[in-house]
Amino acid sequence: MDSIRELYRIGVGPSSSHTMGPQNAARKFLQRNPDAPRFRVTLYESLASTGKGHLTDWAVHQVLGDSRCEILWKPDEKMPRHPNGMIFEALDESGNVLDSWKVYSVGGGAIMAEDEPRQSANKVYALPDLGSIMALCEEKGLTYWEYVARCEGDDIWSFLEEIWQAMQDAVERGLTAQGVLPGSIGLRRQAWNYMARTKLAHKTMHQTGKVTAYALAVSEENAAGGVIVTAPTCGSCGIVPAVLYYLRDTLNATETDILRALATAGLFGNIIKHNASISGAEVGCQGEVGSACAMAAAAATQLMGGTVRQIEYAAEMGLEHHLGLTCDPVDGLVQIPCIERNACAATRALSRAQMAILSDGVHRILFDEVVAVMAQTGHDLPSLYRETSRGGLARVYAARPPKKKDAP
């Protein structure tokens, strides 16, 4: 498996696969062709279906320029290796192709060329699944974070310090921001309201209220194109920060505690990415929000003093109970149901951690088995439920009659 540095990425929203990935690809292609007079970028399937709502064109134009880059949208055509396919072309003044590059945005901001293997050759983790890692940890008396440190080296902690700071900044910015999010829906930010009402509510409401407010804060920052951390994606970026931000205060957790929890969460996310997918276009929202819920549940259980088996159980439940979750963003925006879904998954992650702590960690279905089922379920989902905005909630919303304009 790759380093968790490839999982946690600081960047701008609203989508790691539709914004960050295409922008990263555009940068690489520009490096190959710095003097090209013109560019043409063709987007396929999911990228073409929801790219405008996810700001794919904006992200590419930021690198290649508005005036010299033409973008073509082909939502009904597919490329062979992934639903998020792109072809970059460098053109001369007469429109002749100087260079062409087929590339895919495979989730979490990562890109993969047509001739590139799906898994990187630069492996950081020798063990491929949680079962083998857990067996090693139990044999050697290790925690998951200690295993991460063994594989990654001590400099992983300075990296995770940057990640944690970026997560906290996103929570705090989102809690103070108000107004309408960009896009066609006219959706208002709600994090500030939830936090204000939570302060006035009975203490029995504080856990749900605070975790919800924190998750909304980060997800709304993402929807507004703010700086967030992929954990493991932009669309699911509010879940891990919300849970850790809440537990930092309620458990009086030190920064070291939080960084170790982030290492554990990253390990679980890495396993999902390696053995299944974190791309909504490939496996639906179960790969984004389900994965983030598993990561947050694992981190929370560790912070609560859980064993390696209890941590595995919490992560297994976090992913298992999101199996089959569709990705059907309304009007192609990372807003409905994405923002609320982050809040729901954050509260679920915390409850799964509490349930695991109350258990002995023994259960029948293993985390690795759920990862395999998630991958198969995602491949079985029709494409209209995999980030194309053609089915589900997106279809219902699109079928509504247009609103009448107010009289002058």
DAVEN-V544640 format. One record per residue. N is the residue number from 1. SS is DSSP state (h for helix, s for strand, l for the rest). BURIAL is b if it has 9 or more other ideal C-beta (glycine too) atoms within 8 Angstrom, else e. Layout:
# DAVEN-V544640
n-><N & N>
ss-><SS & SS>
burial-><BURIAL & BURIAL>
This chain:
# DAVEN-V544640
n-><1 & 2 & 3 & 4 & 5 & 6 & 7 & 8 & 9 & 10 & 11 & 12 & 13 & 14 & 15 & 16 & 17 & 18 & 19 & 20 & 21 & 22 & 23 & 24 & 25 & 26 & 27 & 28 & 29 & 30 & 31 & 32 & 33 & 34 & 35 & 36 & 37 & 38 & 39 & 40 & 41 & 42 & 43 & 44 & 45 & 46 & 47 & 48 & 49 & 50 & 51 & 52 & 53 & 54 & 55 & 56 & 57 & 58 & 59 & 60 & 61 & 62 & 63 & 64 & 65 & 66 & 67 & 68 & 69 & 70 & 71 & 72 & 73 & 74 & 75 & 76 & 77 & 78 & 79 & 80 & 81 & 82 & 83 & 84 & 85 & 86 & 87 & 88 & 89 & 90 & 91 & 92 & 93 & 94 & 95 & 96 & 97 & 98 & 99 & 100 & 101 & 102 & 103 & 104 & 105 & 106 & 107 & 108 & 109 & 110 & 111 & 112 & 113 & 114 & 115 & 116 & 117 & 118 & 119 & 120 & 121 & 122 & 123 & 124 & 125 & 126 & 127 & 128 & 129 & 130 & 131 & 132 & 133 & 134 & 135 & 136 & 137 & 138 & 139 & 140 & 141 & 142 & 143 & 144 & 145 & 146 & 147 & 148 & 149 & 150 & 151 & 152 & 153 & 154 & 155 & 156 & 157 & 158 & 159 & 160 & 161 & 162 & 163 & 164 & 165 & 166 & 167 & 168 & 169 & 170 & 171 & 172 & 173 & 174 & 175 & 176 & 177 & 178 & 179 & 180 & 181 & 182 & 183 & 184 & 185 & 186 & 187 & 188 & 189 & 190 & 191 & 192 & 193 & 194 & 195 & 196 & 197 & 198 & 199 & 200 & 201 & 202 & 203 & 204 & 205 & 206 & 207 & 208 & 209 & 210 & 211 & 212 & 213 & 214 & 215 & 216 & 217 & 218 & 219 & 220 & 221 & 222 & 223 & 224 & 225 & 226 & 227 & 228 & 229 & 230 & 231 & 232 & 233 & 234 & 235 & 236 & 237 & 238 & 239 & 240 & 241 & 242 & 243 & 244 & 245 & 246 & 247 & 248 & 249 & 250 & 251 & 252 & 253 & 254 & 255 & 256 & 257 & 258 & 259 & 260 & 261 & 262 & 263 & 264 & 265 & 266 & 267 & 268 & 269 & 270 & 271 & 272 & 273 & 274 & 275 & 276 & 277 & 278 & 279 & 280 & 281 & 282 & 283 & 284 & 285 & 286 & 287 & 288 & 289 & 290 & 291 & 292 & 293 & 294 & 295 & 296 & 297 & 298 & 299 & 300 & 301 & 302 & 303 & 304 & 305 & 306 & 307 & 308 & 309 & 310 & 311 & 312 & 313 & 314 & 315 & 316 & 317 & 318 & 319 & 320 & 321 & 322 & 323 & 324 & 325 & 326 & 327 & 328 & 329 & 330 & 331 & 332 & 333 & 334 & 335 & 336 & 337 & 338 & 339 & 340 & 341 & 342 & 343 & 344 & 345 & 346 & 347 & 348 & 349 & 350 & 351 & 352 & 353 & 354 & 355 & 356 & 357 & 358 & 359 & 360 & 361 & 362 & 363 & 364 & 365 & 366 & 367 & 368 & 369 & 370 & 371 & 372 & 373 & 374 & 375 & 376 & 377 & 378 & 379 & 380 & 381 & 382 & 383 & 384 & 385 & 386 & 387 & 388 & 389 & 390 & 391 & 392 & 393 & 394 & 395 & 396 & 397 & 398 & 399 & 400 & 401 & 402 & 403 & 404 & 405 & 406 & 407 & 408>
ss-><l & l & l & h & h & h & l & l & l & s & s & s & l & l & l & h & h & h & h & h & h & h & h & h & h & h & h & h & h & h & h & h & l & l & l & l & l & s & s & s & s & s & s & s & h & h & h & h & h & h & l & l & l & l & l & h & h & h & h & h & h & h & h & h & l & l & l & l & s & s & s & s & s & s & l & l & l & l & l & l & l & l & l & l & s & s & s & s & s & s & s & l & l & l & l & l & s & s & s & s & s & s & s & s & s & s & s & l & l & s & s & s & s & l & l & l & l & l & l & l & l & l & l & l & l & l & l & l & l & h & h & h & h & h & h & h & h & h & h & h & l & l & l & h & h & h & h & h & h & h & h & h & l & l & l & h & h & h & h & h & h & h & h & h & h & h & h & h & h & h & h & h & h & h & h & h & l & l & l & s & l & l & l & l & l & l & l & s & l & l & h & h & h & h & h & h & h & h & h & h & l & l & h & h & h & h & h & h & h & h & h & h & h & h & h & h & h & h & h & h & h & h & h & l & l & l & s & s & s & l & l & l & l & l & l & l & l & h & h & h & h & h & h & h & h & h & h & h & h & h & l & l & l & l & h & h & h & h & h & h & h & h & h & h & h & h & h & h & h & h & h & h & h & h & h & l & l & l & l & h & h & h & h & l & h & h & h & l & h & h & h & h & h & h & h & h & h & h & h & h & h & h & h & l & l & l & l & h & h & h & h & h & h & h & h & h & h & h & h & h & l & l & l & l & l & l & s & l & l & h & h & h & l & l & l & l & l & h & h & h & h & h & h & h & h & h & h & h & h & h & h & h & h & h & h & h & h & h & l & l & l & l & l & l & l & l & h & h & h & h & h & h & h & h & h & h & h & h & h & h & l & l & h & h & h & s & l & l & l & l & l & h & h & h & h & h & h & h & l & l & l & l & l & l & l & l & l & l>
burial-><b & b & e & b & b & b & b & b & b & b & b & e & b & b & b & b & b & b & b & b & b & b & b & b & b & b & b & b & b & b & e & b & b & e & e & b & e & b & b & b & b & b & b & b & b & b & b & b & b & b & b & b & b & b & b & b & b & e & b & b & b & e & b & b & e & e & e & e & b & e & b & e & e & b & b & e & e & e & b & e & e & b & b & b & b & b & b & b & b & b & b & b & e & e & e & e & e & b & b & e & b & b & b & b & b & b & b & b & b & b & b & b & b & e & e & e & e & e & e & e & e & e & e & e & b & e & e & e & b & b & b & b & b & b & e & b & b & e & e & e & e & b & b & b & b & b & b & b & b & e & b & b & e & e & e & b & b & e & b & b & b & b & b & b & e & b & b & b & b & b & b & b & b & b & b & e & b & e & e & e & b & e & b & e & b & e & b & e & b & b & b & b & e & b & b & e & b & b & e & e & b & e & e & e & b & b & b & e & b & b & b & b & b & b & b & b & b & b & b & b & b & b & b & b & b & b & b & b & b & b & b & b & b & b & b & b & b & b & b & b & b & b & b & b & b & b & b & b & e & e & b & e & b & e & e & e & b & b & b & b & b & b & b & b & b & b & b & b & b & b & b & b & b & b & b & b & b & b & b & b & b & b & b & b & b & b & b & b & b & b & b & b & b & b & b & b & b & b & b & b & b & b & b & b & e & b & e & b & b & b & b & b & b & b & b & b & b & b & b & b & b & b & b & e & b & b & b & b & b & b & b & b & b & b & b & b & b & b & b & b & b & b & b & e & b & b & b & b & b & b & e & b & b & b & b & b & b & e & b & e & b & e & e & e & e & b & b & b & e & b & b & b & b & b & b & e & b & b & e & e & b & e & b & b & b & b & b & b & b & e & b & b & b & b & b & e & b & b & e & e & e & e & e & e & e & e & e & e>
